[in-house]
C-alpha cells in the first residue's frame, strides 16, 4: 500500500462472573472457602522504585488477575500497577485510579505525569494509582503480529478497492485469532473493570475514586454499573457514549466533524483578509472541496516529499477542523503548495510550548516484558471487537453504509463506516455489552469542539449516568480537559477534594490561551494509534 502522509496535528460470556465478582469481599476478610478469588484479593504487592531516574515516591509492582473470572483457578495474567502516595495522612481519603484512554493506552506512568498537573488539594486526598489494562503494555501484552501496513486502518471507501479492504480486515482478524486464540474474548472492558476491583481489594480499600480520560470514561462508567457501591468520586473527561460502542464511536467522528466544518467555514470567512480562502462560509467550503478535487487529479506536495491526494486531505482535516485556526492555516498552506508557492507554516501555540520530558520507564519489569510493536493496535481491536456483538458480519453492510455516509458526512463518513476487522472477529461479544443505567454520582467534563469524543458523545453518557453532573466548555477545543487550566478545572478539583457535585449542569466559556500555553489540548499522554501519524488518540 502506498505510504500516505497525514497532515500533522499539533496538540489521542455472561456467566457466574456476573454474580461472583460483584460479591468480592474486602481483602482482609475473604477466604478461599468464601470466595474463589480470595487468592487474588489477598496479594501483597512487592513495591519497588519504578525507575532509578525517577523519584523514589513513584513505585511499581505487578499483581496477578485471572484470565477468565468464571474460572479463577485457570490461566493468569500479569497486571502492572503503580502509585504515588499522598504525604498527608491526616487528609488522605483513599486512592484515585487513573486511565488515560485507548483502548490500548498504557497507564502506569499516570501517577508520575499527574503529580505535576493535579492541584495540591487533590494530591493531599489520594494515593495516585496507575495501571496498564490487561493486554496492554506491561500487563501481559497482546500481539497479532501485524505489519505496519496492516495497522493503517483509516481507509476511504472506493468501489475499486473495497475487495482489498475486506481482505485486509479479514487478515487482521485471522492473525489475531491465530496469535491469541481464546485469550481474545477475555480482553474486554468488563474484565478490566473487574481487574480494577481486584486492585481496590489488594490496596485494602472499600471504595475507589477515579479519573478517566476518553476511553477511560467508558471504563469508569462500566465500573460504576458493575460495582456501584464501591464507586466513590468519579471524574469522566471527554466521554464515550455507551450507546455507540464501538462501531458507532468511530462513526460519530464523521457526524461530529460536520458541525465543526461548518463552524470553521464561518470563522475563516470572517478572516478572509488573513487567510484569503473566501469571504463567505460557502466560498470557504468551495475552496476546500476544490482543493480536494485538485489533489485527486494531482496529489499535492506541501514540501514534505510525500504528496497528498484528496482522501489524505479529508482524513486529516476531519480532526484538524475542530481547531479553526489550525485548519485555516493548513488549508491556506496546501492551497499555496498546489499553486506552486513556497510556504512557511505559522507556528502553532502547541509548537511554542516546551515539550514535556518523558516519564520514567516502568523499571525492573520493563526488562522482563517486551512490548510488541503492534500492541496498541492489537489491544484496541481486542477490546472494541470483544466488547459488543453489534458489529455487522456481512461485508456488504459496510459497503452500503460507507456509500450512504459519504453523502451524509462528506468529510469522513466513508472512512468511518468502511469495513473493520471486527466483521470477522471470532470472539466478538464474549459477554453482552454493558448497559449503563445508574444513579452513581460522577462529574463529566466535555469540550464543545472535541474531535475524538464529540459533544454529542459526552451528552450520551450524561443521559444514562443519571447521578452525574456535566461541565461543558463552550468554545473549548481539544480532547482532554482536566489539567489544561480550563474553566472546568475548578469544578473538577472541588469535587475530587470535597466530594460535592455542582447542584446543576454547568456551561463555562473557554478562554484563549496566553502566548506559549497549550490551546486546549490535554497535556496527558492520551494514546495515539501506531501507524496513523497525525492522530492524537482513538478514544
C-alpha positions as CSV (number, residue, x, y, z in Angstrom):
1,X,0.0,0.0,0.0
2,X,1.2,3.5,-0.8
3,X,2.5,5.3,2.2
4,X,0.3,8.3,2.9
5,X,1.4,11.4,4.7
6,X,-1.1,12.8,7.2
7,X,-1.2,16.5,8.0
8,X,0.4,16.8,11.3
9,X,-2.0,17.7,14.1
10,X,-0.5,19.8,16.8
11,X,-1.8,19.2,20.1
12,X,-5.4,10.6,21.3
13,X,-19.7,-14.8,28.1
14,X,-22.1,-13.7,30.8
15,X,-21.8,-16.5,33.4
16,X,-21.2,-16.9,37.1
17,X,-18.9,-14.0,36.7
18,X,-21.8,-11.6,36.8
19,X,-22.6,-12.5,40.4
20,X,-19.1,-13.7,41.5
21,X,-17.1,-10.6,41.1
22,X,-19.5,-8.0,42.5
23,X,-19.6,-10.2,45.6
24,X,-15.9,-9.7,46.2
25,X,-15.2,-9.4,49.9
26,X,-12.6,-7.0,51.3
27,X,-9.1,-8.4,51.2
28,X,-8.9,-8.6,54.9
29,X,-11.9,-10.9,55.3
30,X,-12.2,-13.0,52.2
31,X,-11.1,-16.7,52.4
32,X,-10.7,-19.3,49.7
33,X,-13.8,-21.1,51.1
34,X,-15.9,-17.9,50.9
35,X,-14.6,-16.6,47.6
36,X,-12.8,-18.4,44.8
37,X,-11.0,-15.1,44.1
38,X,-9.5,-14.8,47.6
39,X,-6.0,-15.7,46.4
40,X,-6.1,-12.6,44.1
41,X,-7.6,-10.3,46.7
42,X,-5.1,-11.1,49.4
43,X,-2.0,-10.4,47.3
44,X,0.7,-8.3,48.8
45,X,2.3,-6.2,46.1
46,X,6.1,-6.0,46.1
47,X,6.5,-2.3,45.6
48,X,9.8,-1.1,44.1
49,X,11.1,2.1,42.6
50,X,9.8,2.3,39.1
51,X,13.0,3.8,37.6
52,X,16.3,4.9,39.1
53,X,16.0,8.2,37.2
54,X,12.5,8.9,38.6
55,X,11.5,9.9,42.1
56,X,11.6,7.3,44.9
57,X,7.9,8.0,45.6
58,X,7.0,6.7,42.1
59,X,6.6,3.0,42.9
60,X,5.6,0.0,40.7
61,X,4.5,-3.6,41.3
62,X,3.0,-6.5,39.4
63,X,0.0,-8.5,40.6
64,X,-2.0,-11.4,39.2
65,X,-5.5,-11.5,37.9
66,X,-7.5,-14.4,36.3
67,X,-7.7,-14.5,32.6
68,X,-11.2,-15.8,32.9
69,X,-13.1,-14.6,36.0
70,X,-15.5,-17.6,35.7
71,X,-12.5,-19.9,36.1
72,X,-10.2,-18.2,38.7
73,X,-8.2,-21.4,39.0
74,X,-7.2,-21.2,35.4
75,X,-4.7,-19.1,33.5
76,X,-3.5,-15.9,35.0
77,X,-2.4,-12.5,33.6
78,X,0.2,-10.1,35.0
79,X,-1.2,-6.6,35.8
80,X,1.3,-3.8,36.1
81,X,0.3,-1.2,38.7
82,X,2.0,2.0,40.0
83,X,1.4,4.5,42.8
84,X,2.5,7.8,44.3
85,X,1.2,8.0,47.9
86,X,-0.1,11.2,49.4
87,X,2.3,12.6,52.0
88,X,-0.6,14.0,54.1
89,X,-2.1,11.0,56.0
90,X,-4.4,13.2,58.0
91,X,-6.2,14.5,54.9
92,X,-6.0,11.2,52.9
93,X,-9.3,9.9,51.7
94,X,-8.2,6.9,49.7
95,X,-7.0,6.0,46.2
96,X,-7.5,7.7,42.8
97,X,-7.3,5.2,39.9
98,X,-6.4,6.8,36.6
99,X,-6.8,5.7,33.0
100,X,-5.6,7.8,30.0
101,X,-7.8,6.3,27.3
102,X,-7.3,4.0,24.4
103,X,-8.4,1.2,24.3
104,X,-4.7,0.3,24.2
105,X,-3.3,3.2,26.3
106,X,-0.8,2.4,29.0
107,X,-1.4,3.9,32.4
108,X,1.5,3.0,34.7
109,X,3.0,6.4,34.1
110,X,-0.1,8.4,35.0
111,X,0.7,8.9,38.7
112,X,4.1,10.5,37.7
113,X,2.5,12.6,35.0
114,X,-0.4,13.8,37.1
115,X,1.8,14.6,40.1
116,X,2.9,17.6,38.1
117,X,-0.6,18.5,37.0
118,X,-3.1,17.9,39.8
119,X,-3.6,20.6,42.4
120,X,-2.2,20.0,45.9
121,X,-5.7,19.9,47.4
122,X,-6.4,16.8,45.3
123,X,-3.0,15.1,45.8
124,X,-3.4,15.5,49.5
125,X,-6.5,13.4,49.4
126,X,-5.4,10.4,47.3
127,X,-2.7,7.9,46.6
128,X,-2.5,8.2,42.8
129,X,-2.8,4.7,41.2
130,X,-1.9,3.8,37.7
131,X,-2.2,0.6,35.8
132,X,-1.8,-0.9,32.4
133,X,-5.1,-2.5,31.4
134,X,-5.0,-6.3,30.7
135,X,-3.3,-7.0,27.3
136,X,-1.6,-3.5,27.3
137,X,2.0,-2.5,27.9
138,X,3.4,-4.3,30.8
139,X,0.2,-6.2,31.6
140,X,0.6,-9.5,29.6
141,X,0.6,-7.5,26.3
142,X,-1.3,-9.0,23.3
143,X,0.1,-9.1,19.8
144,X,-1.3,-10.1,16.5
145,X,2.0,-9.9,14.6
146,X,0.7,-7.1,12.5
147,X,2.9,-5.4,9.9
148,X,3.0,-1.6,9.6
149,X,0.7,-1.5,6.6
150,X,-1.9,-3.7,8.4
151,X,-2.1,-1.1,11.2
152,X,-3.2,1.6,8.7
153,X,-6.9,1.2,9.4
154,X,-8.4,4.5,8.2
155,X,-9.5,3.6,4.7
156,X,-11.8,5.5,2.4
157,X,-14.5,3.6,0.6
158,X,-13.9,3.1,-3.1
159,X,-15.7,0.5,-5.2
160,X,-12.4,-0.5,-6.8
161,X,-10.5,-1.1,-3.6
162,X,-13.3,-2.4,-1.3
163,X,-12.3,-6.1,-2.0
164,X,-8.8,-5.2,-0.8
165,X,-10.2,-3.6,2.3
166,X,-12.3,-6.7,3.1
167,X,-9.2,-8.8,2.6
168,X,-7.2,-6.5,5.0
169,X,-9.9,-6.7,7.7
170,X,-10.1,-10.5,7.5
171,X,-6.3,-10.7,7.6
172,X,-6.1,-8.7,10.8
173,X,-8.8,-10.7,12.4
174,X,-7.3,-14.0,11.3
175,X,-3.8,-13.0,12.5
176,X,-5.2,-12.0,15.9
177,X,-7.1,-15.3,16.3
178,X,-4.0,-17.3,15.2
179,X,-1.8,-15.5,17.6
180,X,-4.1,-15.2,20.7
181,X,-7.0,-17.6,20.2
182,X,-9.4,-18.0,23.1
183,X,-7.5,-15.3,25.1
184,X,-9.0,-12.6,22.9
185,X,-12.5,-13.0,24.4
186,X,-11.2,-12.0,27.8
187,X,-9.5,-8.7,26.7
188,X,-12.6,-6.6,27.4
189,X,-13.7,-3.5,29.2
190,X,-15.8,-5.6,31.7
191,X,-12.8,-7.7,32.6
192,X,-10.7,-4.6,33.0
193,X,-13.3,-3.2,35.4
194,X,-13.1,-6.5,37.3
195,X,-9.3,-6.0,37.4
196,X,-9.8,-2.6,38.9
197,X,-11.9,-4.1,41.7
198,X,-9.1,-6.6,42.4
199,X,-6.7,-3.6,42.6
200,X,-9.1,-2.0,45.1
201,X,-9.1,-5.1,47.2
202,X,-5.4,-5.6,47.0
203,X,-4.9,-2.0,48.2
204,X,-7.2,-2.6,51.1
205,X,-9.8,0.0,50.1
206,X,-13.6,-0.3,50.4
207,X,-14.1,2.2,47.5
208,X,-12.1,3.8,44.7
209,X,-12.2,7.2,43.2
210,X,-11.3,7.5,39.6
211,X,-10.1,9.9,36.9
212,X,-10.7,8.6,33.3
213,X,-10.0,10.3,30.0
214,X,-11.5,9.3,26.7
215,X,-11.9,5.5,26.6
216,X,-11.3,5.7,30.3
217,X,-14.7,7.3,30.7
218,X,-16.4,4.2,29.4
219,X,-14.2,2.0,31.6
220,X,-15.2,4.2,34.6
221,X,-18.9,4.0,33.6
222,X,-18.8,0.2,33.3
223,X,-17.2,0.1,36.8
224,X,-19.9,2.2,38.3
225,X,-22.5,-0.1,36.7
226,X,-20.8,-3.3,37.9
227,X,-19.7,-2.0,41.3
228,X,-21.9,0.9,42.2
229,X,-21.3,0.6,46.0
230,X,-17.5,0.7,45.5
231,X,-17.6,3.8,43.4
232,X,-16.6,7.0,45.2
233,X,-15.7,10.2,43.3
234,X,-15.6,9.7,39.6
235,X,-14.4,12.3,37.1
236,X,-15.0,11.3,33.5
237,X,-13.3,13.6,31.0
238,X,-14.2,13.6,27.2
239,X,-16.7,10.9,27.3
240,X,-17.6,7.9,25.2
241,X,-21.3,7.3,24.6
242,X,-22.1,3.8,25.8
243,X,-25.0,3.5,23.3
244,X,-22.4,3.8,20.5
245,X,-19.7,1.3,21.5
246,X,-17.9,0.6,19.4
247,X,-18.7,1.0,15.7
248,X,-20.8,4.0,16.5
249,X,-18.0,5.7,18.3
250,X,-15.9,5.6,15.1
251,X,-18.9,6.7,13.1
252,X,-19.5,9.6,15.4
253,X,-16.2,11.1,14.3
254,X,-17.9,11.7,10.9
255,X,-21.0,13.0,12.5
256,X,-19.1,15.4,14.8
257,X,-16.9,16.7,12.0
258,X,-19.7,18.2,10.0
259,X,-20.7,20.9,12.5
260,X,-17.0,21.6,13.2
261,X,-16.5,22.1,9.4
262,X,-19.4,24.5,9.3
263,X,-18.1,26.4,12.3
264,X,-14.6,26.5,10.6
265,X,-16.1,28.0,7.3
266,X,-17.8,30.8,9.3
267,X,-14.7,31.5,11.4
268,X,-12.5,31.6,8.3
269,X,-14.8,33.7,6.2
270,X,-14.7,36.4,8.9
271,X,-10.9,36.5,8.5
272,X,-10.6,36.5,4.7
273,X,-8.1,39.3,4.8
274,X,-5.7,36.9,6.7
275,X,-6.4,33.6,5.0
276,X,-7.9,34.5,1.7
277,X,-9.9,31.3,1.4
278,X,-13.3,33.0,0.8
279,X,-15.4,35.9,2.1
280,X,-18.5,33.7,2.9
281,X,-18.8,30.3,4.5
282,X,-20.0,28.9,1.2
283,X,-16.9,30.3,-0.6
284,X,-14.6,28.8,2.1
285,X,-16.2,25.4,1.7
286,X,-15.8,25.6,-2.1
287,X,-12.1,26.5,-1.7
288,X,-11.6,23.3,0.4
289,X,-13.5,20.9,-1.8
290,X,-11.9,22.4,-4.9
291,X,-8.6,21.6,-3.3
292,X,-9.7,18.0,-2.5
293,X,-10.7,17.6,-6.2
294,X,-7.4,19.1,-7.4
295,X,-5.4,16.7,-5.1
296,X,-7.4,13.8,-6.5
297,X,-6.3,14.8,-10.0
298,X,-2.7,15.5,-9.0
299,X,-1.5,14.9,-5.4
300,X,-0.2,17.9,-3.6
301,X,3.3,18.0,-2.1
302,X,3.5,20.6,0.6
303,X,7.2,20.3,0.8
304,X,7.3,17.1,2.8
305,X,8.2,14.9,-0.2
306,X,5.0,12.7,0.2
307,X,2.2,14.0,-2.0
308,X,-1.3,14.1,-0.6
309,X,-4.4,13.1,-2.5
310,X,-7.9,14.2,-1.7
311,X,-8.6,11.3,0.6
312,X,-5.5,12.1,2.6
313,X,-6.7,15.7,3.0
314,X,-10.2,14.7,4.0
315,X,-8.9,12.2,6.6
316,X,-6.6,14.7,8.1
317,X,-9.0,17.6,8.0
318,X,-11.5,15.5,10.0
319,X,-9.5,16.1,13.1
320,X,-7.8,19.4,12.4
321,X,-11.1,21.2,11.6
322,X,-12.1,21.2,15.3
323,X,-9.4,23.9,15.8
324,X,-10.5,26.6,13.3
325,X,-7.2,28.5,13.3
326,X,-5.1,25.4,12.7
327,X,-7.5,24.3,9.9
328,X,-7.4,27.6,8.2
329,X,-3.6,27.7,8.3
330,X,-3.4,24.2,7.0
331,X,-5.7,24.8,4.0
332,X,-4.0,28.0,3.2
333,X,-0.6,26.3,3.1
334,X,-2.0,23.4,1.0
335,X,-3.6,25.8,-1.4
336,X,-0.3,27.7,-1.8
337,X,1.6,24.4,-2.4
338,X,-0.9,23.4,-5.0
339,X,-0.3,26.7,-6.8
340,X,3.5,26.1,-6.7
341,X,4.2,28.6,-4.0
342,X,6.7,28.0,-1.2
343,X,5.2,28.3,2.3
344,X,6.5,28.7,5.8
345,X,3.8,27.3,8.2
346,X,3.0,29.6,11.0
347,X,4.0,28.1,14.4
348,X,1.0,26.9,16.4
349,X,0.6,27.6,20.1
350,X,1.4,24.0,20.8
351,X,4.7,24.2,18.9
352,X,5.8,27.1,21.1
353,X,5.1,25.1,24.2
354,X,8.2,23.4,25.7
355,X,8.0,19.6,25.3
356,X,7.2,17.6,28.5
357,X,10.0,15.2,29.5
358,X,9.1,11.6,29.0
359,X,8.0,9.8,32.2
360,X,10.4,7.3,33.7
361,X,10.2,3.7,32.4
362,X,8.3,1.0,34.3
363,X,11.6,-0.1,35.8
364,X,12.5,-3.7,36.7
365,X,9.6,-5.2,34.9
366,X,10.4,-3.3,31.7
367,X,13.4,-5.5,31.2
368,X,11.3,-8.6,31.6
369,X,8.3,-7.7,29.4
370,X,9.0,-6.7,25.8
371,X,6.0,-4.8,24.4
372,X,5.2,-5.9,20.8
373,X,5.3,-3.2,18.2
374,X,1.6,-3.8,17.4
375,X,0.4,-3.9,21.0
376,X,-1.6,-0.6,20.8
377,X,-3.5,-1.8,17.7
378,X,-3.8,-5.4,18.8
379,X,-5.3,-4.4,22.2
380,X,-7.5,-1.8,20.5
381,X,-9.1,-4.3,18.2
382,X,-9.3,-6.9,21.0
383,X,-11.4,-4.6,23.2
384,X,-13.6,-2.9,20.5
385,X,-14.4,-6.3,18.9
386,X,-14.9,-8.3,22.0
387,X,-16.9,-5.7,24.0
388,X,-20.0,-5.9,21.9
389,X,-22.0,-8.1,19.5
390,X,-23.1,-5.1,17.4
391,X,-20.6,-5.4,14.6
392,X,-22.2,-6.4,11.3
393,X,-20.7,-9.6,9.8
394,X,-21.8,-9.1,6.2
395,X,-19.2,-7.0,4.2
396,X,-22.0,-5.7,2.0
397,X,-23.5,-3.9,5.0
398,X,-20.3,-1.9,5.4
399,X,-20.3,-1.1,1.7
400,X,-23.8,0.2,1.9
401,X,-23.2,2.2,5.0
402,X,-19.9,3.7,3.6
403,X,-21.7,4.8,0.4
404,X,-24.6,6.4,2.3
405,X,-22.4,8.1,4.9
406,X,-20.0,9.6,2.4
407,X,-23.1,11.5,1.1
408,X,-24.3,12.4,4.6
409,X,-20.9,13.2,6.1
410,X,-18.7,14.1,3.2
411,X,-15.6,14.8,5.2
412,X,-15.2,11.4,6.8
413,X,-18.3,9.3,6.5
414,X,-16.9,6.6,4.2
415,X,-13.8,6.2,6.4
416,X,-15.9,5.8,9.5
417,X,-18.3,3.2,8.1
418,X,-15.9,1.2,5.9
419,X,-15.2,-2.4,6.9
420,X,-13.2,-3.1,10.1
421,X,-11.6,-6.3,11.5
422,X,-14.4,-6.8,13.9
423,X,-16.6,-8.0,11.0
424,X,-14.5,-11.2,11.1
425,X,-13.7,-11.4,14.8
426,X,-14.3,-14.9,16.0
427,X,-14.6,-13.8,19.7
428,X,-16.9,-10.9,19.0
429,X,-19.1,-10.1,22.1
430,X,-17.9,-12.8,24.5
431,X,-20.3,-11.1,27.0
432,X,-23.2,-8.8,26.2
433,X,-22.2,-5.1,26.1
434,X,-22.7,-3.4,29.5
435,X,-25.9,-1.3,29.6
436,X,-25.1,1.8,31.6
437,X,-28.1,3.0,33.6
438,X,-27.4,4.1,37.2
439,X,-27.5,6.9,39.6
440,X,-23.9,6.8,40.8
441,X,-22.5,10.3,41.3
442,X,-20.0,11.4,38.8
443,X,-18.6,14.6,37.2
444,X,-18.4,14.7,33.4
445,X,-16.2,17.2,31.6
446,X,-16.7,18.0,27.9
447,X,-15.2,20.4,25.4
448,X,-17.6,21.7,22.8
449,X,-15.1,21.1,20.0
450,X,-13.6,17.7,20.8
451,X,-12.6,15.7,17.7
452,X,-12.4,12.2,19.3
453,X,-15.4,12.2,21.6
454,X,-17.6,15.0,20.2
455,X,-20.1,16.9,22.3
456,X,-23.0,14.6,21.4
457,X,-21.0,11.6,22.8
458,X,-20.5,13.3,26.2
459,X,-24.2,14.1,26.3
460,X,-25.0,10.5,25.6
461,X,-23.0,9.3,28.7
462,X,-24.6,12.0,30.8
463,X,-28.1,10.8,29.9
464,X,-27.6,7.3,31.2
465,X,-25.5,8.2,34.3
466,X,-28.4,9.8,36.0
467,X,-26.5,10.8,39.1
468,X,-23.9,12.7,37.1
469,X,-23.4,16.4,36.5
470,X,-21.7,17.8,33.4
471,X,-19.5,20.7,32.8
472,X,-19.5,21.8,29.1
473,X,-16.7,24.1,28.0
474,X,-18.3,26.4,25.4
475,X,-15.8,27.0,22.7
476,X,-13.4,24.5,24.2
477,X,-11.0,22.9,21.7
478,X,-9.2,19.6,22.1
479,X,-9.5,16.1,23.5
480,X,-8.9,16.0,27.3
481,X,-9.7,18.9,29.7
482,X,-8.6,18.4,33.3
483,X,-5.1,19.7,33.7
484,X,-5.2,22.2,30.8
485,X,-6.1,25.3,33.0
486,X,-9.6,25.1,31.6
487,X,-12.6,26.8,33.2
488,X,-13.8,23.2,34.1
489,X,-10.7,22.6,36.3
490,X,-12.0,24.4,39.3
491,X,-15.2,22.4,39.4
492,X,-13.4,19.1,39.0
493,X,-10.8,20.0,41.7
494,X,-13.6,21.0,44.1
495,X,-15.4,17.7,43.5
496,X,-12.3,15.5,44.0
497,X,-11.3,17.4,47.1
498,X,-14.7,17.7,48.8
499,X,-17.0,15.2,47.1
500,X,-19.5,17.9,46.4
501,X,-21.1,17.8,42.9
502,X,-22.4,21.1,41.5
503,X,-26.2,21.5,42.0
504,X,-26.8,21.5,38.3
505,X,-25.0,21.2,35.0
506,X,-22.6,24.0,34.2
507,X,-21.5,25.6,30.9
508,X,-18.4,27.8,31.2
509,X,-16.7,29.7,28.4
510,X,-13.3,28.8,27.1
511,X,-10.6,31.5,27.3
512,X,-7.9,31.9,24.7
513,X,-4.6,30.6,25.9
514,X,-1.8,33.0,26.7
515,X,1.2,33.1,24.4
516,X,3.2,29.9,24.8
517,X,0.4,28.0,26.5
518,X,-1.5,24.9,25.2
519,X,-4.6,25.7,23.2
520,X,-6.9,23.4,25.0
521,X,-5.1,20.1,24.2
522,X,-4.6,17.7,27.1
523,X,-1.0,17.6,28.5
524,X,-1.6,14.0,29.3
525,X,-0.3,11.1,27.3
526,X,-3.7,10.2,25.7
527,X,-2.6,7.4,23.4
528,X,-2.0,7.7,19.7
529,X,-2.6,4.8,17.3
530,X,0.5,3.3,15.9
531,X,0.9,3.7,12.1
532,X,-1.5,6.6,12.0
533,X,0.6,9.8,12.2
534,X,-1.3,12.9,12.9
535,X,-3.9,11.3,15.2
536,X,-4.0,12.2,18.8
537,X,-6.0,9.3,20.0
538,X,-8.7,6.9,19.2
539,X,-11.0,7.5,22.2
